[in-house]
Amino acid sequence: MEIKTGSESLVVREVPVESMDELIKLFGVFDENLKVIESETGARMAASGDCVRIEGEEGSAELAAVVTDKLLVNIRRGETVDRGRIRYAVDLAREGNADLITELESDVVAFTAKGRRIKCKTLGQKKYVNALKRNTVVFGVGPAGTGKTYLAVAMAVLAYKNKEVEKIILTRPAVEAGEKLGFLPGDLQNKVDPYLRPLYDALYDFLGVETFKNLSERGVIEVAPLAYMRGRTLSDAYIILDEAQNCTIEQMKMFLTRFGEGSRVVVTGDITQIDLPPEKRSGLVHALGVLREVEGIAEIYLTYKDVVRHEMVQKIVTAYDRAQKRN
């Protein structure tokens, strides 16, 4: 339907809904989701009987209609809709990838210990998970909140449960980011544990605390500083190096030459948050250049669009990127 309003030509589109419950979930509390769709597309929307009525210029109305239709498909499958997902859905539809709005939510990557389904929420995450499935060595590079470490741990636990590997090894360089390790209380393990806490948290999510403790005592799971890797050969293991931007070139080479037959390696890091002294070059940045053409190695770059934490994190990452480009 087309409506003439002065010099402006408005188009009306209607997207059917199956129940009032669908409409409530789509619109959100106090219509907060509705306001995001309207703001991102430029169309106006309202409930009208058994459909959502969308009005706006042709491009805006079509965009809003496509996004609304795809979001309703996800709602019918039991998915939640929030502001971050809506903005990403609009971006996908605007780029001509509207079908990915429903495809991203259809594949379950793993289940947590409490039965929660873990799915890829962005196209970047989907590419990352596919790379983890297909390659021996994967570099996952991107800003905070993109799920680099969490998804890697999910795939490691899945590989162990499927008997593809015999153990899981997670490691991080214990680099001082403004604080001094020597002033922390306790022995060496107590001093480095805070640096490894995100790895523990992810493992607790997928295994539960008791299972994690049991597997750790049996040596199936090892969480340790990077320095502990020197001189070892790690076979039939899923090995994850986190915060790799804080490795030196020498440390990175040491790490990448540790794994043996049947092992898989994931290296994650954020090259915008390097805590090394100015005179030290990041081993991650160096490795990304040196290993770019090596067969069997995948380099996946995630961006602010792949941030799945609070939507404010995405805005913060974008602001810092802009500032860095200006400088």
N, C-alpha and C positions, 0 to 999 in steps of 0.2 A: 504494500500500500504506500502511495506517495501523497504527501500533503504539501500544498503551496502556502507559504507564509511570507508574504511580501516578496523580497528578492531572494529569500532562502527557500530551498527545496528540502523538505524533511521526509525521511523514509521511516515507516513503521514495520517492525519485525516482531513476530510472536513466537516464543519458545514454549512448548507445552510442558507442564509439570504433572506428575502422577499423584501427588498428595500435598497436603498442607505442610507435612513434616519436611518434605524436600525443600519447599519454599522457605521455611524457617531456617534450615541449615544453610541454604544458599545465601540468604540475605544477612544472616549473622545476628548477633546480639545488638539491639538498637540499630539494625540495618548497617552495621559497620562494613560488612563485605560488599553490600550493594553500593555504598559510597565509594569504595575503592574501584569497583568495576566502572562506575560512572566517571570517576576522576581519570582513570587510565585510558578509557576509550573515547570519552567526550560525548557519550550517548546518555539519554535519560531512561530510567527503568522504573517499572512499577508492577505490582501484582495485579492481574486482571482475570478473575475467574480461575480457570484451570490452566493459565499460561502466564508467562512473564512478558509484558509489553515493553518493547524497546523502541525508542524514538530518537532520531538524530540524523545528521547528514549521512549519506549512503555508506561511506567508508566506515564511519564510527558505528553506525547501527549494525552493519554486517560483522564488524569485529566483535562487538559486544554480544551479538547473537551466537556467534561461533564459540566464544569463550564460555558463555552461559550454558550452552548445550553440552560442551565437554565437561564442565564442572558438575553438571547434573548427573552425567554418566558416572563420574567418580563417587558422588554422593550415594548413588544407588548401590554402589559396590561397598559401601560402608566407610569410605574415606572421609576425612575431615577437610574442611575448606577454611583456610585462614588468609590473612592479608598478603603474606609473603608468597603463598602458592598462587593466589590470584594474579599478583603482579608478574610472576614468572610465566603463568599461563598466557597472559596478554602479550608478553614478549615473544613467546613461541608462536602464537597465532599471527602476530604482526610480521614475523619472519617467514610465514608460510608453513610452519611446522605444527599446526593445530592438532594433528593426530597424535603427536607425542604427549599432549596433555593427558590423554587417557593411557597411552602405552607406558609412560613412566611409572604410573601407579599400579600397573598390572603384574609386574614381576616382583616376587618376594626374594630378596637377597638372602636373608637368614631370619631366624627367630631368636629372640632373647631368652634367657632362662625363665622368664615369666610368661613367655608365649607371645610377646609383642612382635608383630611383623616389621622387619626392616626392609624398606624399599628405597630405590633411587628416587630422589625428589627433583633432580635437574638432569639436563642432557649431559652436562659435564660429568656428573656422578655415574651416569649410565655408561659412558665411554670408559671411565676409570675402572668400574667393576668388570666390564668386558675385557679390558686389558689385563686385569688381575687373573681372569680365567684362562687367558690364552698365552701369556708370556712368562718366561722364566724369571726375568728381572723387570720390575716396573718402577718408574720414578713418578710419584704423584706430587705435583708442585702447585701450590696455591695459597691463598690467604687463610687466616683463622676462620674456623666455622664451616669449612667446605666438606667436612667429613672424611678427610684424607686418612687419618689414623683409625677412626672408628670403623670405616668400611674395610680397611685392611685387616683389622683384628677380626671382623665378622667373617671374612674370607679365610683367614687362618684357622679359626675355630671350625668352620665348615670343612676345610680340607682335612683337619685332624679327625673329625667325626666320620668323614667318608674314607678314612684310612689311606689318604693320599700322602700323608706325612706322619712321622712318628712323634714329632715334638714341635713346640712353638717357642720361638726365641724372639723376645722384644727388647730392643736396646735404644738408648739415647746417649748423646754426649753430655756429660755433666759440666756444662759451661756456665760460668757465673755471669748472670745477667744483671749486674749492678750490685749483687750481694756477694759476700765472701763465704765460701763453703766452710772455711776453718772456724768461723764464728758460730756455726750452727751446732746445737747440742748433740751429744751422743757419739757413737762410733761411726765408722765409714758408712755402714749400711743406713744408719739413721740420717746421715748427712745427704746421701744421694737419693733416698726414697722420695722426697718431695719432687725431684726432677722426673721420677718415674710414675708419679701418681696418676696422670691421665691414662697410662697404659694399664695400670691396675684397674681403674674404673671401668674401662672398656671390657676387660676380661671378666670382671664381676658381672657386668650386664649380660654377657652371653653364656657364662658358665654357672653363675651363682657363686657365692663366697665359699661354701663348703667344697664344691667340686673343684674350684680353683685351688684351694689350699691342698686338697688331696693330690691333684695333678702336679702341683709345685713340689710337694714332698717326694713324689716319685721321680722328679726330674723331667717330667713331660713338658712342663712349662717353665721357662726361665725368663725373668725380667731383670736386666742388669745394665750397668753403665757400659758404654762402648769400649772402654779400656779393657774390660774383661774378655773381649773377643779375640785379642791378639794371641797368635800362636795356635789357634784352634782350627780344626776342619769340621764343618757342620754339615752332615749328610742327612737326607730324609727329614729335613726340617723346613718349617715355614718361618722365615726370618724377616723381621720388620725393624728397620732403622728409622726412628722418628726424630723430628727436629734436626734433620740432616744438614740444614744450612749452617749449623754450628760445628760441623766437622771441618778439620783442616784437609788439605789435599792428601796428605800422607795418611790420615785416619780413614778417609773415604776409600783410598786404594787398598788399605789393609782390610777394611770391612768387605769390600767387593771381591776379595780373593780368599774369603774364608769358606764359602759354601761348596759342598761336594755334591755327589750324585743324589738325585731325587729331591733336591732342595729348591725352594723358590724364595725369591728375595723381593721385598718391597722397601723402597726408600721414599720417605715423605719429608716435606719441608716447605718453608715459606721464605723465599729469597728476599723478601722485603723486611724481614726481621732477623738480621744476622747480628749475633752478640759477640762475635770474635773481635780481638784487637784489630785496629786499623791495618797493621802490617801483615795480618794473616788473611789469605784469600780463602773464601768458602770452598770446601771440597765438593759441595753440591753443585754450585755454579760451574766449577771446573769440569765435573763429571758430565753434566748435561751437554757440554760442548764436545768433550772427547768421545763420548759414547753414542752420540746422536745417530750414527750410521751403522751401529753394530746390530746384526740380526739377532732377534730374540729379546731385545731390550725395547721397552715401550716408554715413551715420555708423555705423560698426560698433564696438561696445564689447566687448572681450574681458575675461575675468576670470581669477581664479586657477585656475579649472577648465580654462582653455585653455593653461596653462603646460606646455610639452613638454620642458623641460630636466630636470635631475635632480629627482626627486620632492621633495628637500629645498627646492628653490627655491619650489615651490608652498606648502610649509609656512611658509617665510619671508615670502612675499607675504601669506598669510593672517594671520600674526601682526602684521605691520605694519598691515594693514587694521583689525584689531581695536583696535590701539593708537590709530590715528587716530580711530576712532569714539569711543573712550573720552575722548579729549582734545577 
